[in-house]
Amino acid sequence: MAEQDDNAYTPRFARPGEATITDRHRIPPGESLPQTAYQIIRDEVMLDGNARLNLATFVTTWMDDEAKALYTEAFDKNMIDKDEYPQTAAIEEKCWRMMAALWNSPDPEGTIGTSTIGSSEAAMLGGLAMKRRWQQARRAAGKDASKPNMVMSSAVQVCWEKFCNYFDVEPRYVPVSDEHPMLDGSQLEPYIDENTIGVVVIMGVTYTGAYEPVKEISEALDALQAKTGLDVPIHVDGASGAMIAPFLQHDLEWDFRLPRVHSINTSGHKYGLVYPGLGWVVWRTADVLPDDLIFRVSYLGGEMPTLALNFSRPGAQVLLQYFLFLRLGVTGYTAVQQASQDVALYLSKGIGKIDAFELISDGSDIPVFAWRLKAGHTDNWNLYHLQDRLRQKGWLVPAYPLPDDLSDRTVQRIVVRNGLSMDLAAELLRDIETETAYLDALESPMPVEGQRPGFHH
């Protein structure tokens, strides 16, 4: 009879590893039972917040059971191995061609796109294409190509700061202000010159959820070209809005209907409704992506163009995106996004009725909105205190300062995603009302030491 492992009969929480404190910064010298390792890790992550109640993140926290099953079956798919997993590669191409059509590319079958780890990688690929295209044009004209710059709002997501830092591009930030709370085209001219590789326009500003007006900015660049001869392209950072506007704001011109829009990125794991991490970038037509950024690999007996910053990466999320396109279709995506927007409008309306607050946005662009304390309402508490009170009830509702000229303004923001039901939203609103009333009843100021923003992305 085979010798039995004594650990198999040791009560859980009395086994080595669970009955002792292990060094978490060095690989342990010996083995553990798989059940022990599982339990230790599961116990540690219990200290995390409930993802469904995290209203700070844009990232998807709920999917269908069928999607979870598909995810499990595809854990081992490596997206880069297109010759080993040709069907996964073909599905990736189907997805970005669907997006090219969704975003009104003049040639969805002839353009090019790619999946990425997230929208940040997708944004960087869009920026790289702009930089390389500008460099080639400058060199062909015998001009210096060593000082590229990019123009964007100071409210851009941090990935654009990283792009400019990592790829040696001068960032030119147009500051937000009370008069111009976002990039709107009226302030562009002083920031643009012959070294400008492009302008980034945000469909869904992270701080407030509002759309920057792509069409107005495009028209401002048209006027600037007529005046100076400078032909400056647009990259649309549609991390959130590129998967909202096609379904909820059909008549809004923000995409490839505008010839100056050369590329669009989005996040599959935000309003694309896929678990993290997945992004997409698509170019208007193949000719606006310099050919020397493209690598070609053999698959299905032919050749496939590919481009990415990462090499090995999961293919499972690409399959999940395809699942959702098939599962939901235009009708289903419209229903899901509309439901999220309905919840956002319900919450913003309710919060707007609370005497302490003033809305900055209401969720009528992407289902995201922000508010601030009314000037002079109180000296006893601030939005960081409300953030902390709500966190005690499990809600993560971040407070943070606005950028640049508005940095003295603290706002609080809610991101509504698929999975935040109207019923759950009603519970949240009641908690906000209750905690605001508690704070308003204070007879002396709350401490402010150690306060920090609850928003980092």
C-alpha positions in Angstrom: 0.0 0.0 0.0 1.4 3.4 -1.0 2.5 5.7 1.8 0.0 8.5 2.4 0.9 12.1 2.7 0.4 13.2 6.3 -0.6 16.7 5.1 -3.6 15.3 3.3 -5.1 14.5 6.7 -4.1 17.7 8.5 -7.0 20.0 9.2 -7.1 23.1 7.0 -5.6 26.1 8.7 -3.4 23.8 10.7 -1.2 22.8 7.8 2.3 24.2 7.3 1.9 27.5 5.5 -1.5 28.2 6.9 -0.5 27.5 10.5 2.7 29.6 10.2 3.7 33.1 8.9 5.7 32.6 5.7 8.2 35.0 4.1 6.3 36.7 1.3 9.4 38.2 -0.3 11.4 35.0 -0.9 10.4 31.8 -2.7 9.8 29.3 0.1 12.4 26.5 0.4 9.8 23.7 0.2 6.6 22.7 -1.4 3.0 23.2 -0.3 -0.1 21.3 -1.1 -2.0 23.0 -3.9 -5.0 23.4 -1.6 -2.7 25.2 0.9 -1.3 27.6 -1.7 -4.8 28.3 -3.0 -6.2 29.0 0.4 -3.3 31.4 1.4 -3.7 33.4 -1.8 -7.5 33.4 -1.6 -7.4 34.6 2.0 -5.0 37.5 1.0 -7.1 38.7 -1.8 -10.2 38.7 0.4 -8.8 42.0 1.7 -9.3 43.6 -1.7 -12.4 45.5 -2.4 -15.5 44.0 -4.1 -14.9 44.7 -7.8 -18.6 45.1 -8.5 -18.7 48.0 -6.0 -15.5 49.7 -7.4 -17.0 52.8 -9.1 -13.5 54.2 -9.6 -12.5 51.8 -12.4 -13.6 51.8 -16.0 -12.6 48.1 -16.3 -15.2 45.4 -16.8 -16.0 43.5 -13.7 -18.8 41.2 -14.9 -19.3 38.8 -17.9 -21.7 36.1 -18.8 -21.1 32.5 -17.5 -20.5 31.4 -21.1 -17.8 34.0 -21.5 -16.1 32.7 -18.3 -16.2 29.2 -19.8 -14.7 30.3 -23.0 -12.1 32.3 -21.1 -11.1 29.1 -19.2 -10.9 27.1 -22.4 -8.6 29.7 -24.0 -6.2 30.5 -21.2 -3.3 28.9 -23.1 -3.7 30.8 -26.4 -0.8 33.0 -27.2 -1.9 35.8 -29.5 1.5 36.2 -31.1 1.6 32.6 -32.3 -0.5 33.2 -35.3 0.8 30.1 -37.2 0.0 27.9 -34.2 -3.4 29.5 -33.5 -4.5 30.6 -36.9 -8.2 30.7 -36.0 -7.5 33.0 -33.1 -5.5 35.2 -35.4 -8.4 35.2 -37.9 -10.8 36.1 -35.1 -8.6 39.0 -34.1 -8.8 40.4 -37.7 -12.5 39.9 -37.8 -12.8 42.0 -34.6 -10.8 45.0 -35.7 -12.5 45.0 -39.2 -15.9 45.1 -37.4 -14.6 48.1 -35.4 -13.3 49.7 -38.6 -16.8 49.5 -40.0 -18.4 50.6 -36.7 -16.2 53.7 -36.8 -17.0 54.4 -40.5 -13.7 53.7 -42.1 -14.0 54.4 -45.9 -12.4 51.0 -46.5 -13.0 48.5 -43.6 -11.7 45.6 -45.8 -8.6 47.3 -46.9 -7.4 49.1 -43.7 -5.4 47.7 -40.8 -5.7 47.4 -37.0 -4.6 45.2 -34.2 -5.5 44.1 -30.7 -3.3 45.1 -27.8 -2.9 44.5 -24.1 -5.0 47.6 -23.3 -5.9 51.0 -24.7 -2.6 52.5 -23.5 -0.6 50.2 -25.9 -3.1 50.9 -28.6 -2.7 54.7 -28.0 1.1 54.4 -28.2 0.8 52.6 -31.5 -1.4 55.4 -32.9 1.2 57.9 -31.6 4.1 56.0 -33.1 2.4 55.9 -36.5 1.9 59.7 -36.4 5.6 60.2 -35.4 7.0 57.9 -38.1 4.7 59.4 -40.8 5.8 62.9 -39.8 9.5 61.9 -39.8 9.3 60.3 -43.3 7.6 63.4 -44.7 10.2 65.7 -43.1 13.1 63.7 -44.4 11.7 63.4 -47.9 11.5 67.2 -47.9 15.1 67.5 -46.7 14.0 69.0 -43.3 15.1 68.3 -39.7 13.0 65.5 -38.1 14.5 65.5 -34.6 12.1 67.6 -32.7 8.5 66.2 -32.9 5.8 67.5 -30.7 2.2 66.4 -29.9 -0.7 68.6 -28.9 -3.3 67.4 -26.3 -5.4 68.6 -23.4 -3.8 68.7 -20.0 -6.6 66.3 -19.0 -5.3 63.4 -21.1 -4.8 60.0 -19.5 -1.3 59.3 -18.2 -0.5 56.9 -21.1 0.1 59.9 -23.4 2.6 61.4 -20.9 4.3 58.0 -21.1 4.2 57.9 -24.9 5.9 61.3 -25.1 8.5 60.3 -22.5 9.3 56.9 -23.9 9.3 57.9 -27.6 11.0 61.3 -27.3 8.1 63.5 -28.4 7.6 66.9 -26.8 4.2 67.0 -25.2 2.3 70.3 -25.6 -0.5 70.4 -23.1 -3.4 72.8 -23.7 -4.5 73.7 -20.1 -8.0 73.2 -19.0 -9.8 76.1 -17.3 -13.2 77.3 -16.3 -13.6 78.9 -19.7 -12.2 75.9 -21.6 -12.8 72.7 -19.4 -11.6 70.5 -22.3 -9.8 70.8 -25.6 -12.2 72.5 -27.9 -10.2 73.8 -30.9 -10.3 77.5 -29.9 -6.9 77.4 -28.2 -4.9 75.2 -30.7 -3.0 77.6 -32.9 -0.3 78.8 -30.5 0.7 75.1 -29.8 1.0 73.9 -33.4 4.0 74.3 -35.7 5.8 72.4 -38.4 7.0 69.8 -35.9 3.6 68.8 -34.6 3.0 65.2 -35.4 -0.7 65.2 -34.4 -3.4 66.3 -32.0 -5.0 63.8 -29.5 -8.7 64.3 -28.9 -10.4 62.4 -26.1 -13.8 60.7 -26.4 -14.6 60.6 -22.7 -12.3 62.7 -20.5 -11.2 60.5 -17.6 -11.9 63.2 -15.0 -15.4 64.0 -16.0 -16.6 61.6 -18.8 -17.3 64.4 -21.2 -16.5 64.2 -25.0 -14.0 66.6 -26.5 -15.6 67.9 -29.7 -13.7 66.1 -32.4 -15.5 67.7 -35.3 -14.9 71.3 -34.0 -11.3 70.5 -33.4 -11.0 69.0 -37.0 -12.6 72.2 -38.4 -10.1 74.3 -36.4 -7.3 72.3 -37.9 -8.8 72.8 -41.4 -8.8 76.5 -40.9 -5.2 76.4 -39.6 -4.1 74.4 -42.7 -5.7 77.0 -45.0 -3.9 79.7 -43.1 -0.4 78.1 -42.6 -0.3 75.0 -44.9 0.2 72.7 -41.8 -1.7 69.5 -42.3 -2.0 68.0 -38.8 -3.8 64.7 -38.3 -6.0 63.7 -35.3 -5.8 60.6 -33.2 -9.0 59.9 -31.2 -8.4 58.4 -27.8 -11.7 56.5 -27.6 -10.6 54.3 -24.7 -14.2 54.6 -23.4 -16.3 56.7 -25.9 -15.4 54.7 -29.0 -17.6 51.9 -27.7 -20.4 54.2 -26.5 -20.9 56.8 -29.2 -21.6 54.4 -32.1 -24.5 53.0 -30.0 -25.9 55.9 -28.1 -24.9 59.0 -30.1 -25.4 57.8 -33.7 -25.3 61.3 -35.3 -22.3 62.6 -33.5 -19.4 63.0 -36.0 -16.2 62.0 -34.2 -14.8 59.1 -36.1 -13.4 58.3 -39.6 -16.3 60.3 -41.2 -13.9 63.1 -40.5 -10.9 62.7 -42.9 -8.5 64.3 -40.5 -9.0 61.4 -38.0 -6.2 59.0 -38.9 -6.5 56.5 -36.0 -8.8 55.5 -33.1 -8.0 53.4 -30.1 -10.4 51.9 -27.6 -10.3 49.6 -24.6 -12.0 46.2 -25.1 -11.9 45.8 -21.3 -13.8 49.0 -20.7 -17.0 49.6 -22.6 -16.0 46.8 -25.0 -17.3 44.8 -22.0 -14.4 42.2 -21.9 -12.4 41.3 -18.8 -8.9 43.0 -18.6 -6.7 43.4 -20.5 -7.6 44.1 -24.1 -7.2 47.2 -26.3 -7.7 47.9 -30.0 -6.4 50.4 -32.5 -7.6 50.9 -36.1 -6.3 53.2 -38.8 -8.6 55.1 -41.2 -6.9 53.6 -44.2 -3.8 51.4 -44.6 -1.8 54.2 -46.2 -1.8 56.4 -43.0 0.1 53.6 -41.1 3.8 53.7 -42.3 4.7 50.3 -43.8 7.9 50.0 -41.9 6.0 49.7 -38.6 4.3 46.5 -39.9 5.7 43.0 -39.5 4.4 40.2 -41.7 4.0 36.6 -40.5 2.8 33.5 -42.3 -0.5 32.0 -41.4 -3.2 29.9 -43.1 -0.8 29.4 -46.0 -0.7 33.2 -46.6 0.7 36.3 -45.0 -0.7 38.5 -42.2 0.4 42.0 -41.1 1.0 42.4 -37.4 2.1 45.2 -35.2 2.3 45.6 -31.4 4.7 46.7 -28.7 4.2 43.4 -26.7 5.1 40.0 -28.0 3.6 37.1 -26.2 0.2 38.0 -24.8 -3.1 36.4 -24.1 -5.4 35.5 -26.9 -8.4 34.6 -24.7 -9.6 38.2 -24.4 -9.7 38.5 -28.2 -12.0 35.5 -28.3 -14.2 37.1 -25.5 -14.5 40.3 -27.7 -15.7 38.2 -30.6 -18.1 36.3 -28.3 -19.6 39.7 -27.3 -19.9 40.9 -30.9 -21.7 37.7 -31.8 -23.7 37.5 -28.5 -24.9 41.1 -28.4 -24.7 42.6 -31.9 -25.6 46.2 -32.4 -29.0 45.8 -30.6 -27.4 44.2 -27.6 -24.6 46.6 -27.3 -27.0 49.5 -27.5 -29.2 48.0 -24.8 -26.2 47.4 -22.4 -24.7 50.9 -23.0 -28.1 52.5 -22.7 -28.8 50.7 -19.4 -25.5 52.0 -18.0 -26.3 55.5 -19.2 -29.7 55.3 -17.6 -28.1 54.4 -14.3 -25.6 57.2 -14.6 -28.3 59.7 -15.3 -30.4 58.4 -12.4 -27.5 58.7 -10.0 -26.3 62.2 -11.3 -29.9 63.5 -11.0 -30.1 62.2 -7.4 -26.7 63.6 -6.4 -27.5 66.9 -8.1 -30.5 67.2 -5.8 -28.4 67.0 -2.6 -27.9 70.5 -1.4 -24.2 70.0 -0.7 -23.2 69.2 -4.3 -22.9 70.8 -7.8 -22.6 68.5 -10.9 -19.6 68.9 -13.2 -21.1 66.4 -15.7 -24.1 64.2 -15.7 -23.2 61.0 -17.6 -24.9 62.0 -20.9 -21.7 61.3 -22.9 -20.1 58.2 -21.5 -21.9 56.8 -18.4 -19.5 58.7 -16.1 -20.1 61.8 -14.1 -18.5 64.0 -11.5 -19.5 66.5 -8.9 -18.0 68.9 -6.4 -18.9 70.5 -3.1 -20.8 73.8 -3.5 -18.6 76.8 -2.7 -19.1 77.8 0.9 -21.2 74.8 1.8 -19.1 73.7 4.7 -15.7 74.0 6.3 -16.2 70.8 8.4 -15.6 68.2 5.7 -14.6 67.6 2.1 -15.1 65.0 -0.6 -12.2 62.9 0.7 -14.2 62.4 3.9 -17.2 61.3 1.9 -14.9 59.0 -0.1 -13.7 57.4 3.1 -17.3 57.1 4.6 -18.5 55.3 1.5 -15.5 53.0 1.5 -16.5 51.8 4.9 -19.7 50.5 3.3 -17.8 48.8 0.5 -18.2 51.5 -2.2 -15.1 52.9 -4.0 -16.1 56.4 -5.1 -12.9 58.3 -5.7 -12.3 62.0 -4.9 -9.3 63.8 -6.7 -8.2 67.2 -7.9 -8.7 68.4 -11.4 -5.6 69.2 -13.5 -3.7 72.4 -14.1 -5.6 75.7 -13.7 -8.3 73.7 -12.0 -6.1 71.9 -9.5 -7.6 73.7 -6.6 -10.9 71.9 -7.4 -11.6 68.6 -5.8 -14.3 66.4 -7.5 -15.8 63.0 -6.9 -16.6 60.7 -9.8 -18.7 57.6 -10.5 -18.1 55.2 -13.4 -21.2 53.2 -14.3 -20.4 49.8 -15.9 -22.4 46.8 -17.0 -23.2 45.1 -13.7 -24.2 48.2 -11.7 -28.0 47.6 -11.7 -30.5 50.3 -11.1 -31.4 48.6 -7.9 -27.8 48.6 -6.7 -27.5 52.2 -7.8 -30.5 53.1 -5.6 -28.6 51.5 -2.6 -25.6 53.6 -3.5 -27.6 56.8 -3.7 -29.2 56.1 -0.3 -25.7 55.6 1.2 -24.4 58.9 -0.4 -27.4 60.7 1.1 -27.0 59.1 4.5 -23.2 59.8 4.7 -23.6 63.4 3.4 -26.2 64.0 6.1 -23.9 62.5 8.7 -21.0 64.8 7.6 -23.3 67.9 7.4 -24.3 67.3 11.0 -20.8 67.6 12.3 -20.2 70.4 14.8 -16.5 70.7 14.2 -14.1 70.0 11.3 -12.9 66.5 10.4 -9.1 65.9 10.3 -7.5 66.3 6.9 -4.1 64.8 7.6 -3.1 61.9 5.3 -5.9 62.5 2.8 -5.1 61.2 -0.7 -6.9 60.9 -4.1 -8.7 57.6 -4.7 -8.2 57.8 -8.5 -4.9 56.8 -10.2 -5.9 56.0 -13.8 
